[in-house]
Structure formats: C-alpha cells, structure tokens
C-alpha cells in the first residue's frame, strides 16, 4: 500500500511560479513511476508530467518548457515546479503513483492551483 500527500497549491497571478510536492509513504519500493495529473472543472483529468524510477521524464505539450518534474529522497518525493503560469493551468493537481504490481496505482487527495489576476 502507498499513501500520497500533495502540498503547495495556492493562488498565483498569471506569469507567476508555484512548486508542488508529493510525499509518498508505505510500500514505496513498488513504485515504478510518479505522475502529476490535473483536472479543471468540467474537464477530463489530464496527465501533466511523468517521472519513472529510471529518471525518464515526459510532459504534456501544454506545459512543456514551463513545468519541471523531479524526484528526490530515494523516490519518496516528487515535485512539480511550475513557471510562467497561465489561467488555463487552474485545476486541482493530483499526485499519482504507478506500482510494479500489475493493476495497482495510487492517488493523492489533490491540491488546488488557481491562476488569476
């Protein structure tokens, strides 16, 4: 079992920056990748960024060049540095962990990010 807790969500003006963190606990050795998703009201949840246990990173086109995902503390923590924020980035951001055990994944509770002047 893995538990994920996000933090860092806030209200920020367009063009500003924000750093989200996700702390993982439990059977963290089973985690093969950690992701950030986001969901805006009335929209589908979308994948924002991924980092694998091997350090491979991928980003949605909409955030490429603006967001950076990173892992540290022996894979216990994943961060999302968000720069040049736009109103379209407003959403609840969720941390997600994929397990080496087939068919198992885990979600955090979400943290609200609001970009508004």
Secondary structure by P-SEA (a helix, b strand, c coil): cbbbbbcbbbbbcccbbbbbbbbbccccccccccbbbbbcccccccccccccccbbbbbcccccccccccccccccbbbbbbcccccccccbbbbbbbbccccccccccbbbbbbcc
